């Protein structure tokens, strides 16, 4: 079984902040995620949900 990239809590935080139209930088700071993680895993936050 493959290990999850983010915890369930981080996924929930990211979704709620993206729906609130927060910037990617703000989302990563609040969810304690490295922007490098987003780059490595192929920009998993939909670009149409948030502005970079």
C-alpha positions in Angstrom: 0.0 0.0 0.0 1.3 3.4 -0.9 2.0 6.0 1.8 -0.2 9.1 1.8 1.5 12.3 0.7 -0.4 14.4 3.3 -2.2 13.7 6.5 -6.0 13.7 6.5 -6.0 16.9 8.5 -3.7 18.6 6.0 -6.0 17.6 3.1 -9.0 19.1 4.9 -7.2 22.3 5.7 -6.0 22.7 2.0 -9.5 22.1 0.6 -11.2 24.6 3.0 -8.6 27.3 2.4 -8.8 26.7 -1.4 -12.5 27.1 -1.3 -12.0 30.4 0.6 -9.9 31.6 -2.4 -6.7 31.8 -0.4 -3.3 32.0 -2.2 -1.2 28.9 -2.5 1.5 30.5 -0.3 -1.0 31.1 2.5 -2.5 27.6 2.2 0.9 26.0 2.5 1.9 28.1 5.5 -1.3 27.3 7.4 -1.3 23.6 6.5 2.5 23.4 7.3 3.3 22.0 3.8 6.5 22.9 1.8 5.9 24.6 -1.6 8.5 22.1 -2.8 6.0 19.3 -2.0 3.5 20.8 -4.4 6.1 21.1 -7.1 7.4 17.5 -6.6 3.9 16.0 -6.7 2.7 17.9 -9.7 0.8 20.9 -8.4 -2.0 18.9 -6.8 -3.9 22.0 -5.8 -6.1 22.9 -8.8 -4.9 26.2 -10.4 -8.5 27.3 -11.0 -9.3 27.1 -7.2 -6.6 29.5 -6.0 -4.4 32.2 -7.4 -0.7 31.8 -7.3 
